[in-house]
Amino acid sequence: MDIALKNKFSELWRKYFGEAELPITFYYANDSGHAKLAKPGELARCVIGALAKIRKGRSFTFNVDSVGCPGGKRYLGFTREIAPNFEYFLSYGIPDKVRGERYKKSPELVRELVKNSPAFQVPKPYAVFKRWDKLDKQDTPEVVIFFVLPDVLSGLFTLANYDQAEANGVFCPMGSGCSSIVQYPYLERNAERPRGSHWPL
Protein backbone atom coordinates (compact mmCIF):
# COMPACT_ATOMS: atom_id res chain seq x y z
CA MET A 1 0.00 0.00 0.00
CA ASP A 2 1.22 3.47 -0.86
CA ILE A 3 1.27 5.05 2.61
CA ALA A 4 1.19 8.59 1.19
CA LEU A 5 -2.02 7.70 -0.69
CA LYS A 6 -3.46 6.10 2.43
CA ASN A 7 -2.76 9.21 4.51
CA LYS A 8 -4.04 11.61 1.83
CA PHE A 9 -7.29 9.66 1.56
CA SER A 10 -7.72 9.74 5.36
CA GLU A 11 -7.12 13.50 5.41
CA LEU A 12 -9.68 14.13 2.65
CA TRP A 13 -12.16 11.70 4.21
CA ARG A 14 -12.14 13.64 7.49
CA LYS A 15 -12.31 16.96 5.65
CA TYR A 16 -15.38 16.09 3.59
CA PHE A 17 -17.11 13.35 5.62
CA GLY A 18 -16.15 14.31 9.18
CA GLU A 19 -16.49 11.46 11.65
CA ALA A 20 -18.08 9.04 9.17
CA GLU A 21 -16.81 5.49 9.57
CA LEU A 22 -13.63 4.71 7.64
CA PRO A 23 -13.96 2.06 4.92
CA ILE A 24 -12.58 -1.43 5.18
CA THR A 25 -10.45 -3.07 2.52
CA PHE A 26 -10.26 -6.54 1.06
CA TYR A 27 -7.65 -8.50 -0.90
CA TYR A 28 -6.30 -12.01 -1.41
CA ALA A 29 -2.90 -13.17 -0.13
CA ASN A 30 -0.68 -16.24 -0.33
CA ASP A 31 -0.15 -16.42 3.43
CA SER A 32 -2.05 -15.65 6.61
CA GLY A 33 0.56 -13.29 8.03
CA HIS A 34 -1.18 -10.07 7.01
CA ALA A 35 -3.69 -10.22 9.88
CA LYS A 36 -5.02 -12.59 12.54
CA LEU A 37 -6.32 -15.80 10.98
CA ALA A 38 -9.98 -16.21 11.94
CA LYS A 39 -10.57 -19.62 13.49
CA PRO A 40 -13.79 -21.52 12.70
CA GLY A 41 -16.53 -20.22 14.99
CA GLU A 42 -14.47 -17.27 16.26
CA LEU A 43 -16.51 -14.71 14.30
CA ALA A 44 -20.13 -14.58 13.19
CA ARG A 45 -21.08 -17.33 10.72
CA CYS A 46 -22.22 -14.70 8.19
CA VAL A 47 -19.41 -12.73 6.53
CA ILE A 48 -21.33 -9.46 7.00
CA GLY A 49 -21.63 -10.16 10.75
CA ALA A 50 -17.95 -11.10 10.90
CA LEU A 51 -17.04 -7.67 9.52
CA ALA A 52 -18.37 -5.95 12.68
CA LYS A 53 -15.03 -6.38 14.48
CA ILE A 54 -13.10 -5.31 11.38
CA ARG A 55 -15.18 -2.14 11.15
CA LYS A 56 -14.07 -1.40 14.74
CA GLY A 57 -10.39 -1.75 13.84
CA ARG A 58 -9.50 -5.46 14.18
CA SER A 59 -7.88 -7.05 11.13
CA PHE A 60 -8.62 -10.63 10.09
CA THR A 61 -7.53 -13.11 7.46
CA PHE A 62 -10.00 -15.78 6.32
CA ASN A 63 -9.40 -19.11 4.66
CA VAL A 64 -11.94 -21.69 3.50
CA ASP A 65 -12.36 -23.01 7.06
CA SER A 66 -12.90 -19.56 8.61
CA VAL A 67 -16.16 -18.86 6.76
CA GLY A 68 -19.15 -20.67 8.30
CA CYS A 69 -21.82 -19.93 5.69
CA PRO A 70 -21.88 -21.94 2.43
CA GLY A 71 -22.92 -18.80 0.55
CA GLY A 72 -20.02 -16.89 2.07
CA LYS A 73 -17.60 -19.57 0.93
CA ARG A 74 -18.98 -19.28 -2.62
CA TYR A 75 -19.07 -15.49 -2.80
CA LEU A 76 -15.54 -15.15 -1.42
CA GLY A 77 -14.44 -17.62 -4.10
CA PHE A 78 -13.44 -20.49 -1.80
CA THR A 79 -15.86 -22.88 -3.54
CA ARG A 80 -18.20 -22.90 -6.53
CA GLU A 81 -20.60 -25.28 -4.80
CA ILE A 82 -24.13 -24.22 -3.95
CA ALA A 83 -25.98 -25.62 -0.96
CA PRO A 84 -28.53 -28.38 -1.70
CA ASN A 85 -32.05 -27.04 -2.33
CA PHE A 86 -30.67 -23.50 -2.63
CA GLU A 87 -33.39 -22.65 -5.15
CA TYR A 88 -36.00 -23.42 -2.48
CA PHE A 89 -34.10 -21.65 0.30
CA LEU A 90 -33.98 -18.43 -1.73
CA SER A 91 -37.62 -18.71 -2.77
CA TYR A 92 -40.55 -20.29 -0.89
CA GLY A 93 -38.88 -23.25 0.81
CA ILE A 94 -39.94 -26.87 1.27
CA PRO A 95 -42.40 -27.49 4.14
CA ASP A 96 -40.71 -29.14 7.16
CA LYS A 97 -37.40 -29.36 5.27
CA VAL A 98 -36.07 -26.02 3.99
CA ARG A 99 -36.95 -22.57 5.29
CA GLY A 100 -37.71 -20.19 2.41
CA GLU A 101 -36.20 -16.68 2.50
CA ARG A 102 -38.60 -15.42 -0.21
CA TYR A 103 -36.02 -13.31 -2.02
CA LYS A 104 -37.27 -14.73 -5.31
CA LYS A 105 -40.75 -15.71 -6.46
CA SER A 106 -39.93 -19.27 -7.52
CA PRO A 107 -37.17 -21.91 -7.55
CA GLU A 108 -37.06 -21.57 -11.34
CA LEU A 109 -36.11 -17.89 -11.04
CA VAL A 110 -33.39 -18.80 -8.55
CA ARG A 111 -31.97 -21.42 -10.94
CA GLU A 112 -31.89 -18.79 -13.69
CA LEU A 113 -30.24 -16.27 -11.36
CA VAL A 114 -27.54 -18.77 -10.37
CA LYS A 115 -26.95 -19.76 -13.99
CA ASN A 116 -26.35 -16.12 -14.96
CA SER A 117 -24.43 -15.08 -11.84
CA PRO A 118 -20.67 -14.68 -11.95
CA ALA A 119 -18.52 -17.16 -10.07
CA PHE A 120 -14.80 -17.27 -9.52
CA GLN A 121 -12.13 -19.25 -7.72
CA VAL A 122 -9.86 -17.55 -5.20
CA PRO A 123 -6.55 -16.54 -6.80
CA LYS A 124 -4.77 -17.03 -3.46
CA PRO A 125 -5.78 -19.06 -0.37
CA TYR A 126 -6.36 -16.21 2.10
CA ALA A 127 -8.82 -13.31 2.11
CA VAL A 128 -7.63 -10.31 4.14
CA PHE A 129 -9.94 -7.66 5.62
CA LYS A 130 -8.53 -4.49 7.21
CA ARG A 131 -9.93 -1.10 8.05
CA TRP A 132 -8.36 1.66 5.96
CA ASP A 133 -6.30 3.13 8.82
CA LYS A 134 -4.83 -0.30 9.65
CA LEU A 135 -3.23 -0.81 6.21
CA ASP A 136 0.55 -1.32 6.08
CA LYS A 137 3.08 -1.18 3.25
CA GLN A 138 2.74 -4.94 2.75
CA ASP A 139 -1.01 -4.69 2.07
CA THR A 140 -2.39 -4.69 -1.48
CA PRO A 141 -6.10 -3.80 -1.20
CA GLU A 142 -8.20 -4.75 -4.24
CA VAL A 143 -11.64 -3.72 -2.95
CA VAL A 144 -12.67 -0.84 -0.67
CA ILE A 145 -15.94 -1.31 1.24
CA PHE A 146 -17.87 1.63 2.69
CA PHE A 147 -20.50 1.29 5.43
CA VAL A 148 -22.05 4.75 5.39
CA LEU A 149 -25.16 6.81 6.01
CA PRO A 150 -27.13 8.19 3.02
CA ASP A 151 -25.48 11.63 2.95
CA VAL A 152 -22.00 10.07 2.69
CA LEU A 153 -23.29 7.53 0.19
CA SER A 154 -24.55 10.33 -2.04
CA GLY A 155 -21.08 11.92 -1.93
CA LEU A 156 -19.41 8.62 -2.83
CA PHE A 157 -21.93 8.06 -5.62
CA THR A 158 -21.13 11.49 -7.07
CA LEU A 159 -17.39 10.88 -6.83
CA ALA A 160 -17.72 7.47 -8.53
CA ASN A 161 -19.32 9.20 -11.52
CA TYR A 162 -17.10 12.33 -11.47
CA ASP A 163 -14.80 11.39 -14.35
CA GLN A 164 -17.32 9.56 -16.55
CA ALA A 165 -19.70 10.71 -19.27
CA GLU A 166 -21.75 7.52 -18.93
CA ALA A 167 -24.36 7.74 -16.16
CA ASN A 168 -23.98 4.29 -14.58
CA GLY A 169 -20.69 4.39 -12.72
CA VAL A 170 -22.38 2.61 -9.82
CA PHE A 171 -24.66 -0.41 -10.00
CA CYS A 172 -26.77 -2.27 -7.47
CA PRO A 173 -26.75 -6.00 -8.29
CA MET A 174 -29.15 -8.32 -6.49
CA GLY A 175 -27.34 -10.68 -4.18
CA SER A 176 -26.34 -11.51 -0.64
CA GLY A 177 -24.33 -9.01 1.37
CA CYS A 178 -21.06 -10.87 0.80
CA SER A 179 -21.64 -11.17 -2.94
CA SER A 180 -22.38 -7.44 -3.13
CA ILE A 181 -19.38 -6.23 -1.15
CA VAL A 182 -16.81 -8.86 -2.20
CA GLN A 183 -17.69 -10.83 -5.35
CA TYR A 184 -19.17 -8.08 -7.53
CA PRO A 185 -16.60 -5.35 -6.79
CA TYR A 186 -13.72 -7.85 -6.95
CA LEU A 187 -14.78 -8.94 -10.43
CA GLU A 188 -15.40 -5.33 -11.51
CA ARG A 189 -11.77 -4.38 -10.93
CA ASN A 190 -10.78 -6.04 -14.23
CA ALA A 191 -13.79 -4.85 -16.22
CA GLU A 192 -13.27 -2.64 -19.25
CA ARG A 193 -15.17 0.11 -17.42
CA PRO A 194 -15.18 -0.76 -13.70
CA ARG A 195 -18.22 0.32 -11.69
CA GLY A 196 -18.79 0.77 -8.00
CA SER A 197 -21.17 -1.74 -6.44
CA HIS A 198 -23.88 -0.43 -4.12
CA TRP A 199 -25.54 -2.58 -1.49
CA PRO A 200 -28.16 -0.90 0.70
CA LEU A 201 -27.85 -1.57 4.44
PyMOL commands that set and color helices and strands:
alter all, ss='L'
color gray80, all
select helices_A, chain A and resi 3-17+47-55+70-75+86-89+107-116+132-134+150-161+177-188
alter helices_A, ss='H'
color red, helices_A
select strands_A, chain A and resi 24-29+36-37+60-62+126-131+143-145+170-171+196-197
alter strands_A, ss='S'
color yellow, strands_A
deselect
rebuild
show_as cartoon
